[in-house]
């Protein structure tokens, strides 16, 4: 009890621990790696073509429709209620999977799951409303690690139940229903943030995007690690619309942050497409009806690597403002190669390896991107930036889905889809390799013989990137 009281009295450890616990159980979805075999199997009996070109696109369109309204509602209700809603809809998701038959039910399931994914904005924004800014980097690493650890445990358990116990997919879904019910209960333990960001009428909000200089100019501030923290104070008094507009201007007033956000949106759109359709690729190479499948083991392995990468970000000391965009380009190139490998191989094991490499690269980079944006912006600006970036990513994903996947348009086969996804990631890597090389070359003349001068050099770069 003493340890629990000490944890609860901590300024950041308690909410981080509870939110991590929620993230673990909410993502411990034992049945998720086997969703496609379950849908096309005897219990649901839906064809692979219907799943690919009809069912999955419905989730994309519904997610896009829900995202922005849910973001505004998230702020209005101050995060916690939307996290509880996410837990509730996770429960209804698996009730539908377990007990409601028919294509109409599975169509509604996609809309139901869109509510789950759209409320992730509350999960990722909540923590920045209740912890000090100096803990952003470490908390971000913990939260993503908890999510990935939960997914790893769930996928491992699922694979063991399928391969060793020979359990039917229906019972695996019922087990998942019980686990996500625990997440729903944990969500009630979260402390309630005291204020919302935009819907407070007249308020004085600490918007730490930039700092007012002595002459009234906006200056960027560099922290001791040489990263532009941009922390300061500015008061906003006005309507919610005015606050949203001001936060939008502050969030995208730096080219540095614009490029991080651009990678976030572009890469996430491609990642979600690959993640959504990878089980269909596996089933194409090695049909689940006639072969032993190891979807859970593969998801567990690559999620474990991704969790380790996300956790390590909290302890990596790199001048990201200098080397970050080059890292984005390099790891995106590796991800592109991995997608091409999945598209062209006829070996299920090589396809598994390619997916593990791709997912690990994305998880490492998205964690770095998240804390970079969060540490350079205030809570107000970060939450809005998260919502906008996710909305842009989803808009791009919707365009890809409408053009490439939907049966009303091209309705391409799964192999051709993955060739397009690999080419898409190749373009992203090329853009950021060029940009990252330029930034690295610009910083090359900076004094290297003394560490004391490095922050000054980085500050010059940030100032040069200010629009």
N, C-alpha and C positions, 0 to 999 in steps of 0.2 A: 504493500500500500504506500510505503514511503517513496519508493521509486516512481510509482504512478503519480503521486502528488507533486513530486519534483518535476516530472515530465510535463505535467499540466501547467505548472507555474512558469515553465520556460516560454520565452517570447516567440520561439519559432519551432521548437522540437515537437510540441504536442500536436498542433495542426498538421505539421508535415508527417508525423507518424500516423495519425488517423487517416489522412488523405491517402497516404501510401498503402495503408491497410485496406482501405476501400478499393484503391486501384488494383491491388493484388487479387482480391476476391472477384471484382467486377470483370477482370480479364482472365480469370481462371476458368475459361470456357472449354471444358473437356471435349465437348462435341464439335467445336468450331472447325478443327482440321478435317472433319469428316462430313461437312455440310453437303457438299456436292454429291458424294456417294449416297448419302441419306435421301436427298431429293430425287435422284434418278433411280434409286433402289425400289424394291417391291412395296415398301410402306407408303411412299408418296407417288411413285410411278410417273414421274414427269420426265419427258425426253430431254436429252442433253441440249438440243437446239433451243427448246423453250426456256431452259434455265439460262443459257448463254445470251440469247438474243431478245428475250422478253422479260424474265423475272429480274435478273440482276440490274438491267437499266432502270427499272422502276425505283430501286433504291437510290440510284444516282439522282434522278429527277426529284424525288421526294426530299432528299437531303438538301439539295439546292433550294427548294421552296421553303424549308423550315429554318435554314441556317440563320439568316439575318433577323427574322422575327424572334427566334429563340435567343439570339445574342442580346437584343434589347430587353427581352423579358428577363434574361439572366441578370442583367444589371439592376433592373427595376426591383427584382425580388431578392437581390444580394446573394447570388451564387448558390448558397446551401439548398434552397428549395429545388433548384434545377438539378442538383446532384442527386437529391432524393427522387426526383422524377425519372432521372436516368436509371436508377436502380429499379424503380417500379416497372419501367418499360422493358428492362432486361428480363424481368420475371415473366411479363406477358409474352415476350418474344419466345421463350422456351415453352410456355404453355401452348402457344399456337403450334410450335414444332412437334410437341409431344402428342397433343390430344385433338387437334382440329384437322381433319383431312380435306383434300381437294385443292385444286388450283386457285380458286378465289381466296382461300385462307392463306395460301403461300404468297399470293399477290399482296394481301393486306400485311403479311409478315414483313415484306420489304418496306412498306410505309412505316410500320411499327419500329423497325430497326433504324430507319432514318431519324426518328426521334432520339434514339439512343446515341447515334453518332453526332447529331447536331448539338446535343447537350454536353459534348466533350469540351466545348468552349468554357463551360462553368468549371469543369474539373481543372483545366490548365490555368484559368485566370484566378480561381479562388485563392490559391496559395499566396499570390502576390498582393492580395488585399489584407493579409493577416500576419505577414512576417516582414522583418526589416530587410532593406535592400541588400545589405552586405551578405545575406544568406541566400540570395536568389540562385546563384550558381550551384551551390551544393544541394539546395532543395529541389531544383530542376532535375539534377542527376538522380536524386533519390526517388522522385515521383516516376520518372521514366523507367528507372530500374525496377521499381515495384510492379509497374504494369507488365514489363517484360518478364519479370520473375514469375508473376501470376500466370501469364500465358505459357511460359515454359513448363511450369508445374502441371497446368491443365493439359497441355499437349502430350506431355510425358505420360500422365495418368491415362489419358485416352488411348494412346498407343499400346500401353500395357494391357488395358482392358480388352482391346481389339485383338492384339496378337497373342497374348498369353491366356486370357480368360475366354476369348471368343465371344465376347458380349455383343448383343445386338445393338445397333445404333440407337434404337429407341431408348434403351436403358441408359445409354451414355448421355442422351439428352435430358433424361430425368435427373441424373446425377448433377448435371450442369445447372438445372433448375434449382436444386437445393443450394449449390454454391453461390449463385448470384443472389439468392434470397438472403444469404449472410451479408453480402455487400450492401444490400438495401438496408438492413438493420444497422450496419456500421455507419452508414451515412448520417444517421441521427445524432451521432456523437460529435460531429464536427461543430466547432464553435461558430456562432453566427457573426459575420462581419458587421461592424457597427454602422457603416454607411455604404450607400451605393455610390457610383461614380458620376452619373449624369442626371438621375431623376431625383434631385433633392431640391429643385427650385433654386433658391438663392443659397449658395454655399461657397466657402473658401476652400478650394481643393489644392492640395500640394501637388502640382504637376511638375515633376522633376525632369522634364525633357531637356531644358536648357536653363542657363543661369543668366540673370540680368547683370550686365557689366556696369562699371561705374558711370558710363555715359548713356546707359539705357540700352546698349547693344546686347544681343544675345550671344553668349559665349559658350563654348564647349569646355567641359572640365574633364581632365584626364586623371584617372586614379593611379595608385602607386604601382600597379602592374602595367601601366602604359596603355590601358584600355579606356576609351572614352566613356566615362560613366554618365556624363551629362547631367549631373544631379544639381538641382537648384530649387528655387521656390518661385511660384507664380500664382497669383490668385485669379480665379475665374468666378465671376458673379454674373449669372444670367440663366437663360433657359437651357433645357436639355439639348435642343438643337444647336445652340451657340457653343455649348461645352463639347458636343460631338465634333463640330466643325473645327474648333480650336485644337482639340486633341488630334484630329486628323492632320491638321497642318503641322503640328509639332512632331507627330510620329514619322512623317515623311519629309521632314525638312533637311535631312542629311542623305547624301548619295550613298554613304556607307550603309545606312540602315535600309535604304531602298533596295540595294543589291542583295543584302541578306534576305529581305522579304521576298524579292523576286525569286531567289533560289527556292525559298520555302514553298512558294506557290507552284512554281514549275515542277519541282521535284516531287512534291506531295501528290500532284495530279497524276504523274506517271506511276508513283509507288502504289497508290490506291488501285489503279487499274491492274497492275501486275498482281497485287495481293488478292483482288477480287476474283481473278480468272486463273490463278495458278493451279487450283485444284482441277479445273477443266483441262489444263495442259497436261497435268500428271495423268489424268484419266485417259487422255488421248494417246499418250505414250504407252501407258500400262493400264488397261481397263480394270477398274476396281471389281467388276463382276466376275472376272476370271483370274485375277492375280491378288497376291498379298500386297497390301498397301501400307506405307510407312509415313503417311502424311503427318501424323502426330509426332513421330520421332524427329522428322526433319524440322517441323515448326519449333519443337522444343530446343533442338540444337542451335538453330540460327537465332532464336529468341534469347537463349542463354548467352551467346556471343554478343548479341545486341545489348543485353542488360549489362554485361561487363563493360562494354564500350561506353554506354550511357553513364554508368557509375563512375568510370575513370575520368570522365569529362570534368567532374567536380574537383579534380586534383591536378589537372594538366595546366602547366604554366606556359602559355604561349601568347605572344603578342598577336592576337587574332585580327586586330585591325590591319596588320601588315600581311600576315600569312593566311588569314582565314579564307579569302576568296580563291586563292590558289589551291588550298585544301579542298574546297568545294568542287573545283574543276577536276582535280585529280581523282577524288573518290567517286565523282559522278561518272568519269570515264571508266573506272573499274566496274561500276554498276551497269553501265551500258554494255560492256563486254559480257557481263554475266547474263543479261537479258538475251543477247544474241546467242549465247551458248544454250540457253533454255529453248530458244526457237529452233535451232538447227540440229540439236542432238536427237538421236533416237534411243539413247540410253537414259533410263529413268534415274540412275545414280548420278550421272553428270548433270541432269536437270535439277536434281536435289542440291548438288554442290553449287550450281549457278544461283539458285534461289537463296541459299544461305549467304553467299557472298553479297548478293544484291541487298538483302534485307539488313545485314550487319552494317554495310556502308551507309545506308539511309538512316538507320537508328543512331549511328555515331554523329552524322552531320546534322540531323534535325535537333538533337540535343544541344549541340554547340550553337546552332542558329537560335534556338529558343532562349538560352541564357544570354546570348549576345544582345538580342533585341530587348529582353527584359531588363538587363543591367544598364542599358543605355536610355531607358524610358521609365516613366513613372507607372504606377499601377493603372491610372486612367488611360495613359497612352498605350500601354502594353496590351490591355484587354481589347481595346479597339483595334490595334494592329493585328492581334491574333485573329479576331473576327474577320477583318478585311482580307488578310492573307488566306485564311481558310476559304472564304467566299470566292476569291479569285481562283484558288486551286480547284475548287469544286466546279466553277464555271468552265475552266479549261477541261476538266475531266468530263463534264457534261457534253462539251463540244466533241471530244474524242469519242465518247459513247454513242452520241447521235450519229456521228459520221462513220465510225468503224464497226460498232457492235450491233446497234439497233437493227432489228429485222426490217424496219421501214426504210432504212437507207442501204448501206453496203452489206451489212450482215456478214462480215468476213469470218472465215474459219479461224480457229484459235491460233494456229501457227502464224498465219499472216498478221494477226493482231500483235503477236509478240515481236515480230520483225519491226512493225511500226513503233512499238514501245521502245525497243532498243535504239532505233534511229532517233526517236524523240529525246532519249537520254544522251545520245551522242551530241546532239545540238546543244543541250544544256551544258555538257562538259566543255565543249569547244568555247562557248561564250565565256564561261568562268575561268578557263585556262588562260584565255587572252587577257581578260580583265585582271586576273590574279597575277599574271606575269608582269603586267604593266605596273601594278601597285608595288610588287616586290622590287622592281627595277627603280622606281621612283624613290623608294626608301633605302636603296643601296648606298647612296652617298652619306647617309646619316652616320654620325660618329659612333664607332663601335668599341673604341678603346676604353670607355668608361660606362658603367651601368647608369651612372647618375644622369647622363645626357640622353638616355634612350626615351624617357617619358616626354622630353621636349620635342624630340623628333616625331614621336607618334602624335603629339598634340598638333604639330604643324600639318600632318597628314589629315587629321580629322578636320582642322580648320579649312584646309584646301578642299575637302569633300563637302563642306557645308554649302548648300544652295544659296 
